[in-house]
Amino acid sequence: MRRLTRAAALAGAAALALSACGTAADNDGDGEDTNAQECEVTQIEGDPKVALAYDVGGRGDQSFNDAAYAGFEQAQTEFGFEGTEGEASSDESEEVREQRLRGFAGDGYNVIVGVGFAYSESVDKVAPDYPNVAFAVIDGFDPTEDEQNCNVAYLTFAENEGSFLVGVAAAEQTESNTVGFVGGVNNTLIQKFEAGFAAGVEAVNPDVEVVSTYIEETDPRGFGDPAGGQAAAEGLINDGADVIFHAAGASGIGVFDAVTSADLWAIGVDSDQYLTASPEQQPHILTSMLKRVDVATYDFIKSAVDGEPLSSYSLFTLADEGVGYSTSGDLLSEEIIATIEDYEQQIIDGEIEVPEQP
Amino acid sequence: MTILASAPSAIRQYRHLTLVLALAAIVTVSLVRVFTDQSRMTTPGTLRLALIAACPILLAGLGGLWAERAGIVNIGLEGQMLLGTWGAAFFAYHFGAWVGVLGALLMGALGGLLHAVATITFGVDHIISGVAINIAGLGAVGYLAQTFFTDLDGGGPRNLSGYAVPTEVTIPGISDGARWVSEQRWFLISDVAAAVAGVTTRLSLLTILAVALVAVTAWVLWRTPFGLRLRSCGENPQAAETLGVNVYRYKYIAVLISGAFAGLGGAYLAMVASSSFTTGQTNGRGYIGLASMIFGNWNPTGVLASSLMFGYADGVSLLSDNGPLVHALLLLLSLILLGYAALKYVGGERVTGLVVALIAVALLVWYLAVDSVPSDFTGMTPYVLTLFVLAVASQRLRMPAASGKSYRRGQAG
């Protein structure tokens, strides 16, 4: 527990430091990070072999991990490399993650993607032993600020900006003037979603109340507990919420169940969850906050295949299309989309600064 | 024999007392609700959440009860529950909701069989075998999910959704009427109406089954010759053996039923509490079930009451902005403990009474000193309650005399 809290705090610190730098993912070499040491480009040996190590929730969570897989799959079809995947169990220790990464590296995989911030520390330990392997951690951060690992890329997102947009949609859509938020675990990363969402709601209509709850305070199992997600959402519905945004990984399926039974609205997260939802749930998934984990995963693999793997921090923002919202199912009205696009432009232009803390 | 002869009147007296205490508890809850103005304490929604959170715990607790009544400690409930979640998902996906429920029973019973073979036939320590089953259950479910769910529509190596689940029923007139009454916030009447509305709105048939199993368990174990023989194996297997009871057979049956109940708890999690499967989704509910069995004093109605309490704590911990509500519950807990302390003191257990009173006063001071309880506390409420209740109530608890002890055929000499 303690380690996790510390990790979350570090993640927050890293995210803050990052936004201050304002590095963009696709900077074309103009805005080099001043703090970064001189790094040689990681030279991967032989043909690229890509390994994907999943987070709690795993493939089939119809969300975060599935998005990473989509990027991986796209890259594989395009470049035709050899690939493998590793599943995580719900309460595994740091050592197990480390073993998984070492296992991949030992088997000759030279491009390794850790899906989820939980891999930050294990990658930090493993990466120095395999200088010719390109590592990436999605949502990751460097836990030891002093020594930089040149062969590690930290792929992060401006979740608050994407959440702001779905907050706008929720505030426009609500009839009860109450909207809800369900977080998986109450850490800095997930609070970013809540903060952006609440700011978006506030921007459209300050009279709309945001009620929010978290499934777990520190335990990562909050991302793999559909029963908890359903109960949390039902609690919010009892509070009067009629649009509920979740950032709870596989627990979010429970949120969809709750809104479907109550005939209300839910907003998905990470992937376009309309596409993976069951036919009964689909008419209730208003939109999804897209965190283009697929784009990040694809970009990283592509950079490695091209012989110049990304390293250090890359922030995928709204301006980079690293975050966004989905319109599948055509449930958002044209007026709402127009309003969202208006706010989107204001964020890209820097007229609106989206907070990261609720 | 004299004990058996005097049992009915003792049971009647016990029931009388339980009824009075339950009524006192409801009045106290209503008083606290009115006094603190925390209407969310007893809304139909909150109580429905509590019921849904309680059922998996209840089923695991009843499972534990069956095994322990026959003298086998089944700490493998968590693993059997996990097997149940997979069984429910797999069979429901391919063959429909009720086959899924059967599949969960079967998978749970399979875990029970493993435990039975190890502890009864081979005399392995019950705790060791149980822990092994929990670990093996998690591994097996991970493997089974990866093997069977990866390529399914709506599935993944660790997840599956989009299968049929048991029907939910709403009793039309009563549900709306009770809801209306509960919204009036009248003292006592509204609280009872909220409970009525909570159980008549979108009630899953599986919930009805779970609660019915409390009565079935009580009837079978305490009202049939089969139940008497089964319990005798948990109290004194040697004596049972000399009376011609096939102790091994009864223990086997009990542990199989125990596993099946835990499996049903898993089905509840994957079909009613949510409608999707994800590996490891029991999240320790099997252990809480074991705690509810101990807190319920190895007694079906006790298990029901304690699992409802744990379920309530679980439900409240998920409500938004629940600090003030948990704060109000502090007052409730303190009052209940004061009442309990008074009972103890009058009953002659003065030291216990004083200690409990002291704790109650401490809670009261806490209640008066702050306005809200931090959210970190609400998450750990069920666990703190368990510990607390175990510490306070341990003197009153009586487990089956031979529970957890290894029994070999022919020991009676």
Chai-1 contact restraints between the chains, C-beta under 6 A:
chainA,res_idxA,chainB,res_idxB,connection_type,confidence,min_distance_angstrom,max_distance_angstrom,comment,restraint_id
A,G58,B,P157,contact,1.0,0.0,6.0,A-B,restraint_1
A,G58,B,R158,contact,1.0,0.0,6.0,A-B,restraint_2
A,R59,B,G156,contact,1.0,0.0,6.0,A-B,restraint_3
A,R59,B,P157,contact,1.0,0.0,6.0,A-B,restraint_4
A,G60,B,G155,contact,1.0,0.0,6.0,A-B,restraint_5
A,G60,B,G156,contact,1.0,0.0,6.0,A-B,restraint_6
A,G60,B,R158,contact,1.0,0.0,6.0,A-B,restraint_7
A,G60,B,N159,contact,1.0,0.0,6.0,A-B,restraint_8
A,D61,B,N159,contact,1.0,0.0,6.0,A-B,restraint_9
A,E87,B,P157,contact,1.0,0.0,6.0,A-B,restraint_10
A,S90,B,G280,contact,1.0,0.0,6.0,A-B,restraint_11
A,V211,B,S320,contact,1.0,0.0,6.0,A-B,restraint_12
A,S212,B,S320,contact,1.0,0.0,6.0,A-B,restraint_13
A,T213,B,L318,contact,1.0,0.0,6.0,A-B,restraint_14
A,T213,B,S320,contact,1.0,0.0,6.0,A-B,restraint_15
A,E217,B,D376,contact,1.0,0.0,6.0,A-B,restraint_16
A,E217,B,G379,contact,1.0,0.0,6.0,A-B,restraint_17
A,R221,B,N283,contact,1.0,0.0,6.0,A-B,restraint_18
A,G224,B,T278,contact,1.0,0.0,6.0,A-B,restraint_19
A,D225,B,N283,contact,1.0,0.0,6.0,A-B,restraint_20
A,P226,B,S274,contact,1.0,0.0,6.0,A-B,restraint_21
A,P226,B,S276,contact,1.0,0.0,6.0,A-B,restraint_22
A,A227,B,L269,contact,1.0,0.0,6.0,A-B,restraint_23
A,A227,B,A273,contact,1.0,0.0,6.0,A-B,restraint_24
A,A227,B,S274,contact,1.0,0.0,6.0,A-B,restraint_25
A,Q230,B,S274,contact,1.0,0.0,6.0,A-B,restraint_26
A,A231,B,L49,contact,1.0,0.0,6.0,A-B,restraint_27
A,A231,B,L318,contact,1.0,0.0,6.0,A-B,restraint_28
A,A232,B,L318,contact,1.0,0.0,6.0,A-B,restraint_29
A,E234,B,L49,contact,1.0,0.0,6.0,A-B,restraint_30
A,G235,B,L318,contact,1.0,0.0,6.0,A-B,restraint_31
A,G235,B,L319,contact,1.0,0.0,6.0,A-B,restraint_32
A,L236,B,S320,contact,1.0,0.0,6.0,A-B,restraint_33
A,N238,B,G45,contact,1.0,0.0,6.0,A-B,restraint_34
A,D239,B,S320,contact,1.0,0.0,6.0,A-B,restraint_35
A,A250,B,N159,contact,1.0,0.0,6.0,A-B,restraint_36
A,A250,B,T278,contact,1.0,0.0,6.0,A-B,restraint_37
A,I253,B,S161,contact,1.0,0.0,6.0,A-B,restraint_38
A,I253,B,S276,contact,1.0,0.0,6.0,A-B,restraint_39
A,G254,B,S274,contact,1.0,0.0,6.0,A-B,restraint_40
A,D257,B,S275,contact,1.0,0.0,6.0,A-B,restraint_41
A,S278,B,G162,contact,1.0,0.0,6.0,A-B,restraint_42
